[in-house]
Amino acid sequence: MDTTMALYFLGLLFSGTVHAAYCNSFISFTTGKEIYKKEDAILPVVINTWAFTNATKIAWKILANGGSALDGVEKGCTQCEIEQCDGTVGFGGSPDESGETTLDAMIMDGVTHDVGSVADLRRVKSAISVARSVMTYSKETLIVGESATQFAVEMGFKSESLSTDKSKQIWEDWKKNNCQPNYRNNVSPDPTTSCGPYTPLKVLQAAHKNSEPRFSKDISITNHDTIGMVIVDTEGNLAGGTTTNGANHKVPGRVGDSPIAGAGAYVDNDVGGAAATGDGDVMMRFLPSYQAVESMRQGMDPATAAQDAIKRILRFYPKFSGALVAVNKTGNYGAACHGFGTFHYSVRNANMKDGNDDVLMCDREARSVALIHTWNNDKHQNVPSRVNFGFYSHGTGYTYVNGRVRCQFIRDKILTSPGYTNWFDMESNQYHFLFAYGPNGRPGESEKHTTTPCVSTNNVDLSLNQAIEAHSDDDDDACATTASFVLVLVTALLSFVFNK
Ligand code: GLY
C-alpha cells in the first residue's frame, strides 16, 4: 500500500470516529439520539397531572424564591394535600373497605436518585413531607402502614384522624350499595353483589388470565386521581413526586403505583422525568414513568415516550385508564393518556406569563397530543368560572399541537348536555370535541367544537410520530454528511501534500 492509500484509509477511519463524536456533541447531551438542543432549553418547568393549577403555582413560587426542585415538588404536592384536590389527594377521600383514608406518597431526587416513600400511611396528613423525611432522616426508601405513622410521629408530624364527614358519607353509601364497586376476587360471598367478610373459593387456575382493571368510570372528570409532579429547575436539576389517597373502597392495606419509584414517578438528571396517574394496580406492573424516561434517553420526545409507555400497558389491559406527563432536560414536555376521554395537566415554564392548564384527548390508540396555548391570558378570563379546557376559543383561536401543527377552532353550537368526547379525524385533519365548564371545572354548560383542517407549521406530517422521526433522522443525516465530507476533504488534501 503506498502512502496515498494508507493516508486515505486512515482518513476514512478518522472521519468515522470524529463523525460520531461530532454528531454526539452537536445533537445530544445524553446517550442516544436527542432531538432537542441544550441551548434551546426552556427552564425552569413545572408540570403535574390534572388541572391542579394551585399546586403548579406554589411550586413555581418556590423556584422563583430560590428553592430547589425538591422543595418545589414537596410544597406543590402539599398544596394539593391541603386542598384535598378532587377528593383523591390528602385526607378525607377514598375510604377503604373499613372506612379509613390512608395515603401514599413519594419524592425522588434526579441528582442523587434518592427516593423517599410512604405507603398505607395512617392518621398523618402531610404524606409527601413524610416521604421527604424518609429520604432525609433515614437510609430507607419506602416505609409502610402503622410503622410509617410511627416514623412520622417520631419526626414531629401530628397524628390525627383522616376521616371527614364526606369520607364517612362515601363509605356509608358504599355499604348501602352492597359494597360496590369491590376489588375482591374469587371469594365467597360473591363480591360483585355482597359485602364481606369473605372467604376464598377453590379456584381452578385459568392459565395466564390477567385481572380486570378498575372501571374507568371510577376515575372521571369530577374524581381525578393522583397528583404527580416533575420539576426541572434552571440548572437542569430534576425532582419528581406524587401524593394520593389511592383508590376508593380499596382492600385495606392496598398500595397503588404512586409511592413506587419508576411507577408513580421517575426522574433522571441526565434525561428528564415522568409522572403517572390512573389505575395504579395495573400501571405499577409496567413501571411506565421509568419506561418513559428510558425512551427519552433513547431519543424519543416526551409526548411520544409517554405514549409509548401507555401503549405497552394497552397490549395487556386494553381497558385500563391512565395518563403520563413527561418532560425532558431541556424543558420540552408532553403527555399521553387512555380511558379518561380527556386528560388535563398543568404546566408552567419560563415562556409562560401564567400557568397553562392543557388538555389532551385520549383516543382509542392512546394517541398523544400536547396542546400548547395561552388562553389563560386572554379575554376568556372573564368566563364566570375558570375554564378547565385548553380549547376554549370563540371563532378565531389557534391552538398549536406540539408546536408543529396549527388548528383553528370554530365555535359550533351550544349543546344542552355535557359531554367529553374528543377525537382527531385523520382523514380530514380535524379535531372534534365536546366540552363542558362550570365551577372548578365541574360539568356545567357544554359546547361542541370542531376545527378547520389542521395544518403543519413546520413542514411536517400531521402524524406526530412520523414528524419527530423524520426530523430526528434529517438531523442525523445532515450531521453525518457534513462531517464525512469535511474529513474526507482534509484527508485528500493531506494525501496530496504528502505525495508532492
Ligand atoms: N394512581 C393512584 C392509585 O392507583 O393509587
Residues whose N, C-alpha, C, O or C-beta is under 5 A from the ligand:
A	BS01	LIG	D225 T226 T244 G246 A247 G256 D257 S258 T277 G278 D279 G280 D281
